[in-house]
Amino acid sequence: MLNKANNLKHRIMAVRFAIWDLHLYLDTHCNDTAAEELLKKYEEQYKSLKEEYECQYGCISSMGCKCENWLTKPFPWDNSGGDC
């Protein structure tokens, strides 16, 4: 189970990186409609992956979390292996 959770976290981090990279690119290329469409695609993918993770493993962060049980789930440092 922990490997599946870590795999999902890694996918979320990769998509977040792509979003930030596209934001930086669009700061200097604001008329690139293909990049804007790609950004929208990654934002939708991020939202979907985040919701999937939070439904299965609990909230990733306290900000914007839809989970009622933020404080009842173990924190990342409470899991064995120390993978935060």
C-alpha positions as protocol buffer text, in pm:
chain_id: "A"
residue {
  index: 1
  type: MET
  ca { x: 0 y: 0 z: 0 }
}
residue {
  index: 2
  type: LEU
  ca { x: 280 y: 241 z: 85 }
}
residue {
  index: 3
  type: ASN
  ca { x: 444 y: 189 z: -255 }
}
residue {
  index: 4
  type: LYS
  ca { x: 118 y: 275 z: -431 }
}
residue {
  index: 5
  type: ALA
  ca { x: 85 y: 589 z: -217 }
}
residue {
  index: 6
  type: ASN
  ca { x: 444 y: 691 z: -292 }
}
residue {
  index: 7
  type: ASN
  ca { x: 391 y: 629 z: -663 }
}
residue {
  index: 8
  type: LEU
  ca { x: 84 y: 850 z: -658 }
}
residue {
  index: 9
  type: LYS
  ca { x: 273 y: 1122 z: -466 }
}
residue {
  index: 10
  type: HIS
  ca { x: 553 y: 1112 z: -724 }
}
residue {
  index: 11
  type: ARG
  ca { x: 301 y: 1151 z: -1007 }
}
residue {
  index: 12
  type: ILE
  ca { x: 144 y: 1448 z: -823 }
}
residue {
  index: 13
  type: MET
  ca { x: 486 y: 1609 z: -776 }
}
residue {
  index: 14
  type: ALA
  ca { x: 572 y: 1562 z: -1145 }
}
residue {
  index: 15
  type: VAL
  ca { x: 249 y: 1725 z: -1257 }
}
residue {
  index: 16
  type: ARG
  ca { x: 298 y: 2011 z: -1008 }
}
residue {
  index: 17
  type: PHE
  ca { x: 646 y: 2067 z: -1149 }
}
residue {
  index: 18
  type: ALA
  ca { x: 508 y: 2080 z: -1503 }
}
residue {
  index: 19
  type: ILE
  ca { x: 244 y: 2333 z: -1391 }
}
residue {
  index: 20
  type: TRP
  ca { x: 505 y: 2561 z: -1230 }
}
residue {
  index: 21
  type: ASP
  ca { x: 732 y: 2528 z: -1534 }
}
residue {
  index: 22
  type: LEU
  ca { x: 449 y: 2623 z: -1768 }
}
residue {
  index: 23
  type: HIS
  ca { x: 361 y: 2920 z: -1546 }
}
residue {
  index: 24
  type: LEU
  ca { x: 718 y: 3045 z: -1577 }
}
residue {
  index: 25
  type: TYR
  ca { x: 716 y: 2990 z: -1952 }
}
residue {
  index: 26
  type: LEU
  ca { x: 385 y: 3173 z: -1992 }
}
residue {
  index: 27
  type: ASP
  ca { x: 522 y: 3471 z: -1799 }
}
residue {
  index: 28
  type: THR
  ca { x: 737 y: 3545 z: -2103 }
}
residue {
  index: 29
  type: HIS
  ca { x: 527 y: 3381 z: -2377 }
}
residue {
  index: 30
  type: CYS
  ca { x: 177 y: 3495 z: -2287 }
}
residue {
  index: 31
  type: ASN
  ca { x: 39 y: 3449 z: -2640 }
}
residue {
  index: 32
  type: ASP
  ca { x: 128 y: 3078 z: -2665 }
}
residue {
  index: 33
  type: THR
  ca { x: -218 y: 2921 z: -2674 }
}
residue {
  index: 34
  type: ALA
  ca { x: -80 y: 2567 z: -2700 }
}
residue {
  index: 35
  type: ALA
  ca { x: 106 y: 2615 z: -2371 }
}
residue {
  index: 36
  type: GLU
  ca { x: -210 y: 2757 z: -2211 }
}
residue {
  index: 37
  type: GLU
  ca { x: -405 y: 2449 z: -2318 }
}
residue {
  index: 38
  type: LEU
  ca { x: -132 y: 2222 z: -2186 }
}
residue {
  index: 39
  type: LEU
  ca { x: -139 y: 2411 z: -1856 }
}
residue {
  index: 40
  type: LYS
  ca { x: -515 y: 2357 z: -1828 }
}
residue {
  index: 41
  type: LYS
  ca { x: -467 y: 1986 z: -1900 }
}
residue {
  index: 42
  type: TYR
  ca { x: -202 y: 1954 z: -1627 }
}
residue {
  index: 43
  type: GLU
  ca { x: -414 y: 2151 z: -1379 }
}
residue {
  index: 44
  type: GLU
  ca { x: -705 y: 1912 z: -1436 }
}
residue {
  index: 45
  type: GLN
  ca { x: -472 y: 1614 z: -1404 }
}
residue {
  index: 46
  type: TYR
  ca { x: -327 y: 1756 z: -1079 }
}
residue {
  index: 47
  type: LYS
  ca { x: -673 y: 1806 z: -934 }
}
residue {
  index: 48
  type: SER
  ca { x: -773 y: 1451 z: -1025 }
}
residue {
  index: 49
  type: LEU
  ca { x: -455 y: 1294 z: -884 }
}
residue {
  index: 50
  type: LYS
  ca { x: -479 y: 1498 z: -564 }
}
residue {
  index: 51
  type: GLU
  ca { x: -841 y: 1395 z: -510 }
}
residue {
  index: 52
  type: GLU
  ca { x: -750 y: 1031 z: -576 }
}
residue {
  index: 53
  type: TYR
  ca { x: -467 y: 1046 z: -324 }
}
residue {
  index: 54
  type: GLU
  ca { x: -675 y: 1221 z: -59 }
}
residue {
  index: 55
  type: CYS
  ca { x: -963 y: 975 z: -94 }
}
residue {
  index: 56
  type: GLN
  ca { x: -730 y: 679 z: -47 }
}
residue {
  index: 57
  type: TYR
  ca { x: -461 y: 803 z: 193 }
}
residue {
  index: 58
  type: GLY
  ca { x: -580 y: 1125 z: 355 }
}
residue {
  index: 59
  type: CYS
  ca { x: -497 y: 1489 z: 296 }
}
residue {
  index: 60
  type: ILE
  ca { x: -173 y: 1597 z: 138 }
}
residue {
  index: 61
  type: SER
  ca { x: -189 y: 1934 z: 314 }
}
residue {
  index: 62
  type: SER
  ca { x: -427 y: 2125 z: 536 }
}
residue {
  index: 63
  type: MET
  ca { x: -487 y: 2388 z: 268 }
}
residue {
  index: 64
  type: GLY
  ca { x: -786 y: 2317 z: 49 }
}
residue {
  index: 65
  type: CYS
  ca { x: -834 y: 1969 z: 187 }
}
residue {
  index: 66
  type: LYS
  ca { x: -1185 y: 1828 z: 155 }
}
residue {
  index: 67
  type: CYS
  ca { x: -1117 y: 1566 z: 421 }
}
residue {
  index: 68
  type: GLU
  ca { x: -1296 y: 1597 z: 753 }
}
residue {
  index: 69
  type: ASN
  ca { x: -1040 y: 1380 z: 923 }
}
residue {
  index: 70
  type: TRP
  ca { x: -722 y: 1582 z: 863 }
}
residue {
  index: 71
  type: LEU
  ca { x: -611 y: 1538 z: 1222 }
}
residue {
  index: 72
  type: THR
  ca { x: -714 y: 1173 z: 1259 }
}
residue {
  index: 73
  type: LYS
  ca { x: -492 y: 1034 z: 982 }
}
residue {
  index: 74
  type: PRO
  ca { x: -124 y: 969 z: 1057 }
}
residue {
  index: 75
  type: PHE
  ca { x: 111 y: 1247 z: 953 }
}
residue {
  index: 76
  type: PRO
  ca { x: 380 y: 1160 z: 694 }
}
residue {
  index: 77
  type: TRP
  ca { x: 651 y: 1138 z: 961 }
}
residue {
  index: 78
  type: ASP
  ca { x: 437 y: 889 z: 1158 }
}
residue {
  index: 79
  type: ASN
  ca { x: 470 y: 629 z: 880 }
}
residue {
  index: 80
  type: SER
  ca { x: 754 y: 383 z: 900 }
}
residue {
  index: 81
  type: GLY
  ca { x: 1049 y: 451 z: 676 }
}
residue {
  index: 82
  type: GLY
  ca { x: 1047 y: 828 z: 725 }
}
residue {
  index: 83
  type: ASP
  ca { x: 950 y: 907 z: 367 }
}
residue {
  index: 84
  type: CYS
  ca { x: 802 y: 1257 z: 392 }
}
